[in-house]
Amino acid sequence: MTETRRVAVVGAGAAGVSAAFWLKRAGAEVTVFESGDQVGGRVQTVERDGFRFDTGAAVMPSTYADVLRLVDALDIRDEIELRGAVIGALRDGVVHRIDRRRPWTALGARNIPTRDKLSLWRLGFDIAKAWGSLSYRDLSTAARFDTETMHDYCTKHYPDSVRDNLLEPMTRALLLVEPEQTSVVDLFAACRSILVAGHTLTHPDGLGFFLQRAAEGLNVRLNTHAEDLLDTGGGVEIRISDEEGTRRETFDAAVLALPADPALRAYPGFDPVQRKYLENLEYSTSIVVTLGVARAPGGATPDPSSMVLIPRDIEPDLPVIGMGHNLVPGRAPAGSGVLNCFWMSGWSAAHFGDSDEAVVAHTVATVNRL
């Protein structure tokens, strides 16, 4: 920037902290407003009794180029861990594994007959065609491939064993909604994240480490509401509410790093097209239960999987269990395990009002049965 600009960033989650970091690096004078009491939004790490629990996502695939760019800007690449190459899928009480760094290991997985695995050449071909359009920053670049649902695509081109044991479980695990509700583009993006990424990125202190480090040196005002943004033509006027009261402050520009509903409340000035888009966005709702267990799954031969995909004919409401203890050393006491259980959006919405005790009891019973 040729001159210092005062910029407000509303929201101190992953999007807000990242935006503020790069704006400050470009020379702006940045103030971050966060209504909660800590930085990180849904990305938090909690420690209890020697266990480290990530309350939301626990890892990021190494194909997230923007994350690696941030890692390099923070000069912390030597601190992060590259892990999680093994993916498991449950069938007949056995976890069948694929090592992403050794794709030929899929040939030994018995949950899919060998003759059916040959059909996966089509998936590789279709992903290669869409590869240049699969941008995490803007998936509209893949609009021309958005011609059918993920379920219809899989039913048309693959045997039931491939669809039910591999492809549909991947998108259910990532999006937490059914394949009939998702685009085939979501399948291609899921394969890029889960199958193509050679590693996942994480840190011994948890995924929240990235944002905590990026937030160092930023001017972050916690427990502060920034609302009623007004575009004045030459800048932005914002109503600020905190323990000192309510007032209006002026900035040269503002970034709204918020989900749709809070963004609509914060800025009344969206044009009709933008407003309609934001009003009709649908979000997945997920109850996440993270369990610290005395003995890691696998007994004397621990299961190395970073996650276990669960087909919906086995368990329709719990699509994936993350194996947090396999992501990085120190997540659990020796021999113990961390199980991250992500419930489907439909089940979560129906049970969001249940007590924590009831949800945990149901989760433990389901995990024990599986």
Secondary structure by P-SEA (a helix, b strand, c coil): ccbbbbbbbccccaaaaaaaaaaaaaccbbbbbbccccccccbbbbbccccccccccccccccaaaaaaaaaaacccccccccccbbbbbcccbbbbbcccccccccccccccccccccaaaaaaaaaaacccccccccccccccccccaaaaaaacccaaaaaccaaaaaaaacccccccccaaaaaaaaaacccccbbbbcccccaaaaaaaaccccccccbbbccccccccbbbbbbbcccccccccccccccccccaaaaaacccccaaaaaaaaabbbbbbbbbbbbccccccccccccccbbbbccccccccccccccccccccccccccbbbbbbbcaaaaaacccccaaaaaaaaaaaaaac
